Amino acid sequence: MGRSKLINLISDYLGMALALAVLIIIFSLSTEHFFSIITFRTIANQIPAAIIIATGMTYILVIAGIDLSVGSVLGLCSAVLGVSLAHLQWPLWAGLAGALGVGLACGVFNGLVSVLWGLPSFIVTLGMLEIARGGAHWVTHSQTQYIGSAIEPVAATAVGGLSLPFLVAVVIVVVGQLVLVRTVFGRYLVAIGTNEEAVRLSGIDPRPIKLAAFALSGLLVAIAAIIDTARFQSANPNAGTGFELEAIAAVVIGGTSLMGGRGSVVSSFFGVLIIAVLNTGLASIGVRDETKRIITGLVIVAAVIVDQYRHRWPWKRGK
């Protein structure tokens, strides 16, 4: 069984790495400016927020849920951080704590309503999408909050031109993967996504576990909001628009099942990289934005189709 799991993991990661390598080769041959340290460093420093949100989204999809509110919650957390630093003149630590608290509260709200009333997370988080976006505009009076150097330390350059947020995102991916595959909590998440009723009949209450998954997702969104705000040194009430679709796309490309019960944080990380490389490469060869969106959509659909067949391959039958 251990050998079968190892083979499955290797094949999954090699497949994602191969897809990423193919994209890099194609764009490197298409334009002489793509294959460079500067390009890869730029991509890495642009995606920490997407990586962190995708980590939380992986947990939600593993339990057969979905979170459509992550983009709006990011905007609300960013708004709270911006107002607290720019207008209320709070110290940096207090502003960061406020943003983290708001993200956690939104995640807990999503989880509580979904669990206590047995409502589909799609509906609950769709409502939170509107609530959080409205809250972001209310807090900022629909005006961008310019923070300046007060938040600059968060986005400091760390090692080899890579930003501190990117290194933090990588650490979160590693910890998130270990939690998913090496802890009781992670095994419960997978079990709930596979068959929640069986979990309940075995004497385990799935409600606090599902609540914890949503709370964790909200907290990770808040961390992403802090990073996104630090990157631009401003808080825009429209920040994070479309992030929910980008996160879901990355996680699905990474092979996490929309039906629950299967997922990998590392594979979601690869999914973020693939989308980032795809967008950067298409831009470098002069593809228009609307065409990029069409191509990205086709890649997502193709990834889902390939994933359906990939888990029927002979070496997967030992799962």
Summary of the structure (lengths in Angstrom):
residues: 319
radius of gyration: 19.7
end to end distance: 7.7
largest distance: 60.8
contacts: 1140
relative contact order: 0.20
helix: 76%
strand: 3%
